[in-house]
Amino acid sequence: MENRSEAVRGAVGCLVVAAGAAAGVLAWAPYGRHGTFGGFEGESEWNVLWLGLPVMTLGGIAAGLVLVALAGRKWRRALGAAVALAALTGFGVAFDVLEGPPLACGPGC
């Protein structure tokens, strides 16, 4: 019976991490649509795709891992995943991975 409960916990953990990855992709989608595929005057910012998508997806996975580790009371694993999440956040901010093409501005810019 113990093996079955471990299998169920593992499957639920995988679903939580997959949901985190999906949430990362969904959070990236508006930026990807405006930044990568024909932004202002047809100008595209490919960093939104090449950097933004992996960072957001990996961030969602790391957030899912934090939740799974906290639910299982694995404090060191949760701390490690939280450090990875913080590193991804720092990378995303430092390289402005969700920066889209320049916005149109009116007269006097």
Buried (B, 14 or more C-beta within 10 A) or exposed (E): EEEEEEEEEEEEBEEBBEBBBBBBBEBBEEBBEBBBEEBBEEEBBEBBBEBBBBBBBBBBBBBBBBBBBBEEEBEEBBEBBBEBBEEBEEBBEEEEBBBBBEEEEEEEE
